[in-house]
């Protein structure tokens, strides 16, 4: 019991530590309708610049059932941290859990900060993500995120991202 309490206290400390998030992997999974090709370039080991192309033949909004899962690396095992799912659609999940981070990311591709995101092709070039504006908090160490969006009307996978990063 005592070890469990110490573990919880360590996790609380890790969650409250400020740090820099650096992505180590960003890829699409499976074969989604929305295509994203992205890369990150680390500058001085302290921040990253994001380059991406987002091609979508569909609107991205309430038409998608959204899910976000997060895992943390403990030793050599990926342990679940949380899972968020939003039946009301992608926009509801993003607004609730990312806050101003999402609006700023849209501005980075010259998209008006709104949801749903219109179908089209969008580009980010040398965009610096502002993780300090993200509502979700992550502990120090390696974190793995999986973001999926499934079309409510057809059940088809619309968007799927596997992202691995380190908060240090």
N, CA, C and O atoms as a DFTB+ gen file, in Angstrom:
672 C
 N C O
     1  1       0.832      -1.199       0.000
     2  2       0.000       0.000       0.000
     3  2       0.873       1.257       0.000
     4  3       0.608       2.220      -0.720
     5  1       1.914       1.220       0.824
     6  2       2.793       2.378       0.925
     7  2       3.489       2.668      -0.409
     8  3       3.640       3.825      -0.802
     9  1       3.915       1.594      -1.105
    10  2       4.561       1.756      -2.404
    11  2       3.594       2.371      -3.413
    12  3       4.001       3.190      -4.238
    13  1       2.343       1.992      -3.357
    14  2       1.337       2.541      -4.267
    15  2       1.160       4.040      -4.030
    16  3       1.046       4.806      -4.988
    17  1       1.137       4.466      -2.769
    18  2       0.996       5.897      -2.444
    19  2       2.205       6.677      -2.960
    20  3       2.047       7.765      -3.513
    21  1       3.402       6.133      -2.787
    22  2       4.610       6.798      -3.275
    23  2       4.556       6.919      -4.797
    24  3       4.900       7.964      -5.351
    25  1       4.120       5.844      -5.479
    26  2       4.002       5.876      -6.935
    27  2       3.036       6.968      -7.384
    28  3       3.328       7.702      -8.328
    29  1       1.888       7.082      -6.717
    30  2       0.903       8.119      -7.054
    31  2       1.490       9.507      -6.834
    32  3       1.289      10.392      -7.666
    33  1       2.199       9.719      -5.754
    34  2       2.821      11.023      -5.492
    35  2       3.859      11.371      -6.559
    36  3       3.959      12.525      -6.976
    37  1       4.629      10.377      -7.000
    38  2       5.607      10.619      -8.066
    39  2       4.890      11.007      -9.350
    40  3       5.315      11.936     -10.037
    41  1       3.799      10.302      -9.687
    42  2       3.039      10.650     -10.887
    43  2       2.482      12.066     -10.810
    44  3       2.522      12.802     -11.796
    45  1       1.964      12.452      -9.652
    46  2       1.442      13.813      -9.489
    47  2       2.563      14.824      -9.716
    48  3       2.353      15.837     -10.383
    49  1       3.744      14.565      -9.174
    50  2       4.872      15.475      -9.366
    51  2       5.232      15.564     -10.843
    52  3       5.458      16.656     -11.364
    53  1       5.287      14.408     -11.526
    54  2       5.639      14.414     -12.943
    55  2       4.628      15.192     -13.769
    56  3       5.007      15.900     -14.702
    57  1       3.338      15.070     -13.437
    58  2       2.315      15.777     -14.193
    59  2       2.429      17.286     -14.024
    60  3       2.100      18.043     -14.937
    61  1       2.885      17.717     -12.877
    62  2       2.938      19.147     -12.603
    63  2       4.261      19.786     -12.995
    64  3       4.420      20.999     -12.856
    65  1       5.200      19.008     -13.477
    66  2       6.479      19.562     -13.923
    67  2       6.301      20.251     -15.266
    68  3       5.681      19.713     -16.184
    69  1       6.846      21.428     -15.359
    70  2       6.856      22.087     -16.660
    71  2       7.991      21.481     -17.471
    72  3       8.998      21.040     -16.918
    73  1       7.820      21.463     -18.749
    74  2       8.853      20.895     -19.585
    75  2       8.577      21.174     -21.040
    76  3       7.577      21.795     -21.399
    77  1       9.480      20.705     -21.866
    78  2       9.382      20.873     -23.308
    79  2       8.944      19.541     -23.902
    80  3       9.475      18.492     -23.537
    81  1       7.979      19.578     -24.813
    82  2       7.559      18.377     -25.515
    83  2       8.266      18.348     -26.868
    84  3       8.191      19.300     -27.646
    85  1       8.952      17.240     -27.130
    86  2       9.621      17.048     -28.413
    87  2       9.105      15.753     -29.024
    88  3       9.176      14.698     -28.393
    89  1       8.586      15.826     -30.251
    90  2       8.085      14.635     -30.914
    91  2       9.233      13.834     -31.498
    92  3      10.187      14.389     -32.044
    93  1       9.125      12.527     -31.375
    94  2      10.119      11.636     -31.960
    95  2       9.531      10.854     -33.130
    96  3      10.273      10.333     -33.963
    97  1       8.203      10.770     -33.197
    98  2       7.545      10.061     -34.295
    99  2       6.156      10.660     -34.526
   100  3       5.433      10.960     -33.577
   101  1       5.801      10.825     -35.781
   102  2       4.486      11.343     -36.165
   103  2       4.116      10.658     -37.472
   104  3       4.673      10.979     -38.521
   105  1       3.180       9.716     -37.416
   106  2       2.828       8.999     -38.629
   107  2       1.338       8.675     -38.650
   108  3       0.680       8.598     -37.612
   109  1       0.836       8.491     -39.855
   110  2      -0.546       8.045     -39.987
   111  2      -0.545       6.525     -39.856
   112  3       0.430       5.852     -40.189
   113  1      -1.651       6.012     -39.368
   114  2      -1.778       4.578     -39.221
   115  2      -2.892       4.073     -40.135
   116  3      -3.794       4.819     -40.517
   117  1      -2.805       2.818     -40.464
   118  2      -3.798       2.172     -41.323
   119  2      -3.948       2.948     -42.640
   120  3      -2.946       3.415     -43.181
   121  1      -5.161       3.096     -43.167
   122  2      -5.373       3.796     -44.430
   123  2      -6.553       4.758     -44.288
   124  3      -7.649       4.463     -44.765
   125  1      -6.343       5.887     -43.648
   126  2      -7.454       6.813     -43.411
   127  2      -7.847       7.606     -44.659
   128  3      -7.085       7.711     -45.620
   129  1      -9.050       8.153     -44.612
   130  2      -9.539       9.012     -45.700
   131  2      -8.723      10.302     -45.763
   132  3      -8.338      10.743     -46.846
   133  1      -8.462      10.901     -44.617
   134  2      -7.692      12.146     -44.530
   135  2      -6.204      11.789     -44.512
   136  3      -5.760      11.012     -43.666
   137  1      -5.452      12.345     -45.428
   138  2      -4.022      12.049     -45.548
   139  2      -3.208      13.169     -44.907
   140  3      -3.420      14.349     -45.188
   141  1      -2.280      12.782     -44.048
   142  2      -1.398      13.750     -43.395
   143  2       0.034      13.252     -43.545
   144  3       0.349      12.113     -43.200
   145  1       0.885      14.111     -44.056
   146  2       2.310      13.823     -44.145
   147  2       3.006      14.900     -43.327
   148  3       2.941      16.082     -43.665
   149  1       3.670      14.493     -42.254
   150  2       4.226      15.494     -41.334
   151  2       5.637      15.138     -40.897
   152  3       6.038      13.974     -40.889
   153  1       6.379      16.182     -40.533
   154  2       7.711      16.010     -39.966
   155  2       7.987      17.136     -38.979
   156  3       7.390      18.210     -39.046
   157  1       8.906      16.860     -38.064
   158  2       9.338      17.841     -37.077
   159  2      10.839      18.011     -37.188
   160  3      11.572      17.052     -37.431
   161  1      11.289      19.247     -37.006
   162  2      12.718      19.541     -36.993
   163  2      13.039      20.198     -35.659
   164  3      12.489      21.247     -35.326
   165  1      13.934      19.573     -34.896
   166  2      14.303      20.088     -33.583
   167  2      15.342      21.197     -33.737
   168  3      16.313      21.062     -34.481
   169  1      15.116      22.296     -33.018
   170  2      16.009      23.452     -33.062
   171  2      16.631      23.633     -31.681
   172  3      15.923      23.821     -30.692
   173  1      17.951      23.574     -31.623
   174  2      18.705      23.783     -30.376
   175  2      18.255      22.872     -29.236
   176  3      18.489      23.194     -28.071
   177  1      17.615      21.744     -29.543
   178  2      17.159      20.816     -28.511
   179  2      16.066      21.358     -27.614
   180  3      15.702      20.720     -26.626
   181  1      15.524      22.555     -27.952
   182  2      14.561      23.176     -27.044
   183  2      13.160      23.358     -27.627
   184  3      12.208      23.561     -26.874
   185  1      13.016      23.290     -28.943
   186  2      11.689      23.377     -29.546
   187  2      11.740      22.751     -30.935
   188  3      12.812      22.437     -31.453
   189  1      10.565      22.578     -31.524
   190  2      10.500      21.966     -32.838
   191  2       9.681      22.809     -33.792
   192  3       8.785      23.550     -33.387
   193  1      10.006      22.682     -35.062
   194  2       9.229      23.294     -36.127
   195  2       8.518      22.172     -36.873
   196  3       9.103      21.128     -37.164
   197  1       7.264      22.407     -37.170
   198  2       6.370      21.411     -37.740
   199  2       6.112      21.730     -39.200
   200  3       5.770      22.863     -39.540
   201  1       6.272      20.738     -40.064
   202  2       5.939      20.857     -41.481
   203  2       4.960      19.741     -41.813
   204  3       5.205      18.580     -41.485
   205  1       3.861      20.083     -42.457
   206  2       2.870      19.054     -42.770
   207  2       2.014      19.448     -43.957
   208  3       1.832      20.624     -44.273
   209  1       1.498      18.417     -44.598
   210  2       0.480      18.560     -45.630
   211  2      -0.725      17.741     -45.173
   212  3      -0.599      16.566     -44.827
   213  1      -1.887      18.380     -45.178
   214  2      -3.142      17.756     -44.736
   215  2      -4.094      17.805     -45.923
   216  3      -4.464      18.884     -46.387
   217  1      -4.493      16.627     -46.415
   218  2      -5.390      16.547     -47.572
   219  2      -6.652      15.806     -47.145
   220  3      -6.600      14.641     -46.750
   221  1      -7.781      16.496     -47.229
   222  2      -9.034      15.887     -46.799
   223  2     -10.140      16.101     -47.824
   224  3     -10.466      17.237     -48.164
   225  1     -10.717      15.002     -48.316
   226  2     -11.850      15.117     -49.228
   227  2     -13.186      15.265     -48.492
   228  3     -14.240      15.394     -49.114
   229  1     -13.118      15.242     -47.130
   230  2     -14.337      15.367     -46.325
   231  2     -14.175      16.467     -45.290
   232  3     -13.054      16.864     -44.970
   233  1     -15.284      16.958     -44.767
   234  2     -15.265      17.904     -43.657
   235  2     -14.828      17.147     -42.406
   236  3     -15.195      15.986     -42.226
   237  1     -14.062      17.782     -41.558
   238  2     -13.602      17.187     -40.308
   239  2     -14.295      17.919     -39.165
   240  3     -13.919      19.038     -38.816
   241  1     -15.302      17.284     -38.590
   242  2     -16.050      17.930     -37.513
   243  2     -16.966      16.969     -36.798
   244  3     -16.549      15.881     -36.399
   245  1     -18.230      17.370     -36.632
   246  2     -19.193      16.553     -35.905
   247  2     -19.537      15.254     -36.642
   248  3     -20.191      14.377     -36.077
   249  1     -19.108      15.131     -37.879
   250  2     -19.340      13.918     -38.651
   251  2     -18.393      12.776     -38.265
   252  3     -18.538      11.654     -38.752
   253  1     -17.416      13.068     -37.382
   254  2     -16.442      12.059     -36.970
   255  2     -16.563      11.743     -35.482
   256  3     -16.643      12.650     -34.653
   257  1     -16.577      10.470     -35.153
   258  2     -16.490      10.026     -33.755
   259  2     -15.004      10.015     -33.420
   260  3     -14.228       9.312     -34.069
   261  1     -14.609      10.771     -32.436
   262  2     -13.190      10.979     -32.147
   263  2     -12.746      10.230     -30.897
   264  3     -13.501      10.076     -29.937
   265  1     -11.489       9.767     -30.938
   266  2     -10.920       9.074     -29.790
   267  2      -9.441       9.429     -29.666
   268  3      -8.723       9.491     -30.664
   269  1      -8.998       9.658     -28.442
   270  2      -7.602       9.948     -28.146
   271  2      -7.179       9.032     -27.007
   272  3      -7.807       9.028     -25.948
   273  1      -6.123       8.257     -27.214
   274  2      -5.573       7.431     -26.148
   275  2      -4.129       7.851     -25.911
   276  3      -3.422       8.234     -26.844
   277  1      -3.702       7.776     -24.666
   278  2      -2.337       8.151     -24.298
   279  2      -1.732       7.064     -23.420
   280  3      -2.390       6.491     -22.552
   281  1      -0.455       6.805     -23.680
   282  2       0.298       5.834     -22.888
   283  2       1.614       6.475     -22.475
   284  3       2.127       7.365     -23.152
   285  1       2.151       6.006     -21.351
   286  2       3.442       6.482     -20.870
   287  2       4.381       5.297     -20.776
   288  3       3.964       4.191     -20.433
   289  1       5.644       5.527     -21.080
   290  2       6.641       4.467     -21.009
   291  2       7.120       4.344     -19.564
   292  3       7.682       5.281     -18.995
   293  1       6.885       3.170     -18.987
   294  2       7.332       2.872     -17.624
   295  2       8.283       1.691     -17.737
   296  3       7.864       0.571     -18.031
   297  1       9.553       1.941     -17.505
   298  2      10.555       0.904     -17.727
   299  2      10.615       0.606     -19.212
   300  3      11.025       1.454     -20.006
   301  1      10.205      -0.601     -19.590
   302  2      10.166      -0.973     -21.006
   303  2       8.743      -1.262     -21.469
   304  3       8.539      -1.818     -22.548
   305  1       7.754      -0.886     -20.651
   306  2       6.350      -1.160     -20.992
   307  2       5.569       0.137     -21.189
   308  3       5.731       1.096     -20.435
   309  1       4.714       0.148     -22.220
   310  2       3.808       1.274     -22.424
   311  2       2.565       1.041     -21.572
   312  3       1.839       0.068     -21.776
   313  1       2.323       1.935     -20.618
   314  2       1.189       1.809     -19.702
   315  2       0.129       2.847     -20.073
   316  3       0.459       3.994     -20.374
   317  1      -1.159       2.439     -20.050
   318  2      -2.228       3.394     -20.372
   319  2      -2.265       4.553     -19.371
   320  3      -2.156       4.343     -18.163
   321  1      -2.418       5.765     -19.882
   322  2      -2.597       6.949     -19.036
   323  2      -4.055       7.363     -19.028
   324  3      -4.656       7.518     -17.965
   325  1      -4.630       7.544     -20.217
   326  2      -6.039       7.906     -20.318
   327  2      -6.550       7.627     -21.719
   328  3      -5.781       7.457     -22.665
   329  1      -7.867       7.586     -21.824
   330  2      -8.539       7.454     -23.119
   331  2      -9.715       8.415     -23.108
   332  3     -10.519       8.413     -22.176
   333  1      -9.814       9.227     -24.137
   334  2     -10.907      10.186     -24.275
   335  2     -11.670       9.843     -25.541
   336  3     -11.073       9.614     -26.593
   337  1     -12.982       9.809     -25.435
   338  2     -13.803       9.524     -26.609
   339  2     -14.948      10.505     -26.622
   340  3     -15.514      10.827     -25.578
   341  1     -15.290      10.979     -27.799
   342  2     -16.347      11.983     -27.924
   343  2     -17.325      11.566     -29.008
   344  3     -17.003      11.581     -30.196
   345  1     -18.524      11.195     -28.581
   346  2     -19.584      10.801     -29.516
   347  2     -20.083      11.997     -30.322
   348  3     -20.564      11.832     -31.443
   349  1     -19.970      13.207     -29.753
   350  2     -20.476      14.412     -30.433
   351  2     -19.549      14.914     -31.518
   352  3     -19.832      15.925     -32.160
   353  1     -18.458      14.226     -31.726
   354  2     -17.604      14.561     -32.840
   355  2     -16.242      15.115     -32.489
   356  3     -15.937      15.428     -31.338
   357  1     -15.437      15.221     -33.531
   358  2     -14.062      15.690     -33.440
   359  2     -13.965      17.075     -32.802
   360  3     -13.121      17.313     -31.939
   361  1     -14.836      17.982     -33.235
   362  2     -14.765      19.365     -32.736
   363  2     -14.976      19.429     -31.227
   364  3     -14.277      20.167     -30.533
   365  1     -15.932      18.660     -30.720
   366  2     -16.203      18.666     -29.283
   367  2     -14.994      18.173     -28.492
   368  3     -14.654      18.744     -27.456
   369  1     -14.341      17.110     -28.979
   370  2     -13.157      16.583     -28.298
   371  2     -12.032      17.610     -28.300
   372  3     -11.406      17.859     -27.270
   373  1     -11.783      18.198     -29.453
   374  2     -10.682      19.155     -29.594
   375  2     -10.924      20.402     -28.747
   376  3     -10.021      20.853     -28.042
   377  1     -12.101      20.950     -28.808
   378  2     -12.399      22.175     -28.038
   379  2     -12.271      21.935     -26.532
   380  3     -11.740      22.769     -25.799
   381  1     -12.760      20.800     -26.095
   382  2     -12.762      20.499     -24.662
   383  2     -11.359      20.261     -24.115
   384  3     -11.047      20.685     -23.002
   385  1     -10.512      19.587     -24.888
   386  2      -9.246      19.123     -24.332
   387  2      -7.988      19.817     -24.845
   388  3      -6.915      19.631     -24.271
   389  1      -8.088      20.617     -25.916
   390  2      -6.869      21.282     -26.377
   391  2      -6.883      22.788     -26.190
   392  3      -5.823      23.410     -26.121
   393  1      -8.061      23.383     -26.107
   394  2      -8.148      24.820     -25.891
   395  2      -7.504      25.626     -27.001
   396  3      -7.635      25.274     -28.174
   397  1      -6.801      26.716     -26.650
   398  2      -6.212      27.616     -27.649
   399  2      -5.138      26.959     -28.517
   400  3      -4.820      27.470     -29.590
   401  1      -4.582      25.845     -28.073
   402  2      -3.564      25.143     -28.863
   403  2      -4.088      24.815     -30.259
   404  3      -3.382      25.010     -31.249
   405  1      -5.318      24.321     -30.344
   406  2      -5.917      23.918     -31.617
   407  2      -6.124      25.126     -32.530
   408  3      -5.801      25.070     -33.716
   409  1      -6.662      26.218     -31.980
   410  2      -6.871      27.426     -32.787
   411  2      -5.557      27.935     -33.368
   412  3      -5.499      28.327     -34.534
   413  1      -4.507      27.929     -32.558
   414  2      -3.199      28.398     -33.028
   415  2      -2.634      27.464     -34.096
   416  3      -2.001      27.916     -35.049
   417  1      -2.864      26.161     -33.934
   418  2      -2.393      25.207     -34.938
   419  2      -3.106      25.451     -36.271
   420  3      -2.475      25.385     -37.326
   421  1      -4.403      25.729     -36.235
   422  2      -5.130      26.033     -37.471
   423  2      -4.585      27.299     -38.131
   424  3      -4.404      27.340     -39.348
   425  1      -4.325      28.326     -37.333
   426  2      -3.761      29.568     -37.878
   427  2      -2.414      29.308     -38.554
   428  3      -2.054      29.984     -39.518
   429  1      -1.673      28.319     -38.039
   430  2      -0.377      27.966     -38.617
   431  2      -0.486      27.493     -40.060
   432  3       0.498      27.528     -40.799
   433  1      -1.677      27.049     -40.469
   434  2      -1.903      26.613     -41.854
   435  2      -2.838      27.572     -42.574
   436  3      -3.424      27.225     -43.599
   437  1      -2.978      28.781     -42.036
   438  2      -3.847      29.811     -42.616
   439  2      -5.307      29.351     -42.692
   440  3      -6.028      29.685     -43.632
   441  1      -5.729      28.572     -41.677
   442  2      -7.125      28.146     -41.570
   443  2      -7.770      29.001     -40.487
   444  3      -7.216      29.153     -39.398
   445  1      -8.928      29.553     -40.784
   446  2      -9.660      30.301     -39.751
   447  2      -9.927      29.362     -38.587
   448  3     -10.367      28.232     -38.801
   449  1      -9.671      29.805     -37.348
   450  2      -9.893      28.930     -36.199
   451  2     -11.391      28.651     -36.019
   452  3     -12.110      29.417     -35.377
   453  1     -11.821      27.573     -36.583
   454  2     -13.225      27.174     -36.470
   455  2     -13.291      25.665     -36.641
   456  3     -12.334      25.017     -37.065
   457  1     -14.401      25.156     -36.312
   458  2     -14.648      23.750     -36.497
   459  2     -16.093      23.623     -36.937
   460  3     -16.951      24.257     -36.324
   461  1     -16.413      22.862     -37.936
   462  2     -15.572      21.871     -38.586
   463  2     -14.526      22.497     -39.510
   464  3     -14.637      23.646     -39.938
   465  1     -13.517      21.691     -39.792
   466  2     -12.482      22.097     -40.729
   467  2     -12.982      21.743     -42.132
   468  3     -13.304      20.585     -42.397
   469  1     -13.050      22.725     -43.029
   470  2     -13.530      22.437     -44.386
   471  2     -12.615      21.442     -45.112
   472  3     -11.417      21.365     -44.838
   473  1     -13.204      20.687     -46.040
   474  2     -12.364      19.791     -46.838
   475  2     -11.404      20.639     -47.663
   476  3     -11.712      21.776     -48.020
   477  1     -10.242      20.074     -47.959
   478  2      -9.252      20.807     -48.734
   479  2      -7.851      20.338     -48.429
   480  3      -7.645      19.342     -47.736
   481  1      -6.887      21.072     -48.960
   482  2      -5.472      20.804     -48.731
   483  2      -4.891      21.966     -47.942
   484  3      -5.070      23.125     -48.314
   485  1      -4.199      21.659     -46.858
   486  2      -3.622      22.686     -45.987
   487  2      -2.154      22.376     -45.732
   488  3      -1.754      21.213     -45.662
   489  1      -1.356      23.431     -45.593
   490  2       0.083      23.284     -45.403
   491  2       0.549      24.019     -44.161
   492  3       0.130      25.148     -43.902
   493  1       1.411      23.379     -43.397
   494  2       2.125      24.028     -42.294
   495  2       3.588      24.036     -42.691
   496  3       4.136      23.002     -43.074
   497  1       4.218      25.182     -42.604
   498  2       5.637      25.295     -42.908
   499  2       6.321      26.029     -41.757
   500  3       6.003      27.177     -41.444
   501  1       7.262      25.332     -41.145
   502  2       8.025      25.892     -40.020
   503  2       7.116      26.448     -38.930
   504  3       7.380      27.516     -38.376
   505  1       6.049      25.720     -38.628
   506  2       5.118      26.126     -37.565
   507  2       5.663      25.642     -36.225
   508  3       6.053      24.482     -36.088
   509  1       5.687      26.532     -35.245
   510  2       6.154      26.183     -33.902
   511  2       4.934      25.928     -33.018
   512  3       4.252      26.878     -32.634
   513  1       4.642      24.654     -32.683
   514  2       3.489      24.361     -31.817
   515  2       3.656      25.009     -30.441
   516  3       4.741      25.000     -29.859
   517  1       2.577      25.560     -29.948
   518  2       2.592      26.228     -28.644
   519  2       2.001      25.295     -27.596
   520  3       0.850      25.449     -27.187
   521  1       2.815      24.313     -27.163
   522  2       2.335      23.293     -26.238
   523  2       1.915      23.852     -24.888
   524  3       1.124      23.237     -24.173
   525  1       2.444      25.020     -24.542
   526  2       2.051      25.624     -23.266
   527  2       0.576      26.020     -23.262
   528  3       0.009      26.253     -22.194
   529  1      -0.049      26.100     -24.422
   530  2      -1.469      26.450     -24.512
   531  2      -2.369      25.207     -24.569
   532  3      -3.589      25.324     -24.683
   533  1      -1.773      24.044     -24.491
   534  2      -2.514      22.792     -24.526
   535  2      -3.138      22.528     -23.158
   536  3      -2.447      22.595     -22.142
   537  1      -4.434      22.230     -23.123
   538  2      -5.117      21.952     -21.852
   539  2      -4.690      20.617     -21.256
   540  3      -4.551      20.494     -20.039
   541  1      -4.484      19.623     -22.103
   542  2      -4.036      18.321     -21.604
   543  2      -2.625      18.460     -21.058
   544  3      -1.791      19.152     -21.641
   545  1      -2.364      17.804     -19.946
   546  2      -1.032      17.840     -19.361
   547  2      -0.418      16.453     -19.440
   548  3      -1.114      15.450     -19.275
   549  1       0.869      16.395     -19.689
   550  2       1.570      15.129     -19.810
   551  2       2.736      15.093     -18.835
   552  3       3.316      16.132     -18.520
   553  1       3.087      13.889     -18.351
   554  2       4.209      13.761     -17.418
   555  2       5.541      13.859     -18.156
   556  3       5.594      13.812     -19.385
   557  1       6.603      13.996     -17.386
   558  2       7.942      13.938     -17.958
   559  2       8.173      12.525     -18.461
   560  3       7.671      11.562     -17.881
   561  1       8.927      12.404     -19.532
   562  2       9.227      11.085     -20.064
   563  2       8.561      10.860     -21.409
   564  3       8.022      11.787     -22.014
   565  1       8.606       9.611     -21.870
   566  2       8.079       9.254     -23.184
   567  2       6.567       9.045     -23.118
   568  3       6.048       8.396     -22.210
   569  1       5.881       9.608     -24.101
   570  2       4.423       9.521     -24.191
   571  2       4.053       9.106     -25.613
   572  3       4.665       9.559     -26.580
   573  1       3.047       8.242     -25.732
   574  2       2.564       7.796     -27.036
   575  2       1.077       8.144     -27.122
   576  3       0.298       7.809     -26.230
   577  1       0.697       8.821     -28.207
   578  2      -0.703       9.202     -28.435
   579  2      -1.219       8.525     -29.685
   580  3      -0.489       8.356     -30.663
   581  1      -2.479       8.142     -29.646
   582  2      -3.154       7.652     -30.850
   583  2      -4.452       8.435     -30.968
   584  3      -5.275       8.447     -30.053
   585  1      -4.617       9.089     -32.116
   586  2      -5.799       9.897     -32.378
   587  2      -6.526       9.276     -33.566
   588  3      -5.940       9.077     -34.630
   589  1      -7.808       8.974     -33.371
   590  2      -8.593       8.416     -34.471
   591  2      -9.904       9.174     -34.612
   592  3     -10.449       9.710     -33.648
   593  1     -10.379       9.199     -35.825
   594  2     -11.685       9.764     -36.128
   595  2     -12.372       8.854     -37.131
   596  3     -11.830       8.587     -38.203
   597  1     -13.562       8.377     -36.792
   598  2     -14.311       7.468     -37.648
   599  2     -15.570       8.169     -38.125
   600  3     -16.276       8.791     -37.331
   601  1     -15.853       8.073     -39.413
   602  2     -17.075       8.682     -39.935
   603  2     -18.284       8.025     -39.277
   604  3     -18.425       6.803     -39.297
   605  1     -19.148       8.841     -38.698
   606  2     -20.321       8.327     -38.006
   607  2     -21.276       7.652     -38.995
   608  3     -21.851       6.608     -38.685
   609  1     -21.445       8.234     -40.166
   610  2     -22.424       7.703     -41.125
   611  2     -21.994       6.401     -41.794
   612  3     -22.840       5.566     -42.116
   613  1     -20.682       6.214     -42.009
   614  2     -20.220       5.037     -42.756
   615  2     -19.390       4.064     -41.924
   616  3     -19.240       2.904     -42.307
   617  1     -18.845       4.518     -40.788
   618  2     -17.965       3.681     -39.987
   619  2     -16.546       3.606     -40.531
   620  3     -15.717       2.877     -39.987
   621  1     -16.249       4.351     -41.604
   622  2     -14.915       4.337     -42.203
   623  2     -13.943       5.170     -41.367
   624  3     -14.314       6.186     -40.780
   625  1     -12.695       4.715     -41.330
   626  2     -11.643       5.443     -40.637
   627  2     -11.299       6.693     -41.432
   628  3     -10.852       6.603     -42.575
   629  1     -11.507       7.852     -40.833
   630  2     -11.254       9.114     -41.534
   631  2      -9.870       9.669     -41.222
   632  3      -9.194      10.197     -42.105
   633  1      -9.451       9.548     -39.969
   634  2      -8.146      10.076     -39.578
   635  2      -7.565       9.150     -38.520
   636  3      -8.281       8.645     -37.656
   637  1      -6.268       8.938     -38.599
   638  2      -5.587       8.078     -37.625
   639  2      -4.129       8.510     -37.537
   640  3      -3.400       8.474     -38.528
   641  1      -3.718       8.914     -36.357
   642  2      -2.345       9.369     -36.142
   643  2      -1.725       8.629     -34.967
   644  3      -2.366       8.456     -33.930
   645  1      -0.490       8.196     -35.122
   646  2       0.332       7.653     -34.035
   647  2       1.444       8.653     -33.793
   648  3       2.243       8.942     -34.683
   649  1       1.486       9.177     -32.580
   650  2       2.471      10.214     -32.244
   651  2       3.229       9.786     -30.995
   652  3       2.619       9.414     -29.993
   653  1       4.539       9.837     -31.051
   654  2       5.362       9.539     -29.892
   655  2       6.194      10.778     -29.609
   656  3       6.703      11.424     -30.525
   657  1       6.325      11.102     -28.327
   658  2       7.103      12.275     -27.955
   659  2       7.739      12.095     -26.599
   660  3       7.478      11.128     -25.884
   661  1       8.570      13.042     -26.269
   662  2       9.244      13.047     -24.967
   663  2       9.028      14.416     -24.351
   664  3       9.240      15.443     -24.996
   665  1       8.600      14.418     -23.089
   666  2       8.524      15.671     -22.342
   667  2       9.716      15.684     -21.410
   668  3       9.898      14.800     -20.573
   669  1      10.533      16.735     -21.587
   670  2      11.740      16.814     -20.744
   671  2      11.901      18.180     -20.155
   672  3      12.858      18.427     -19.422
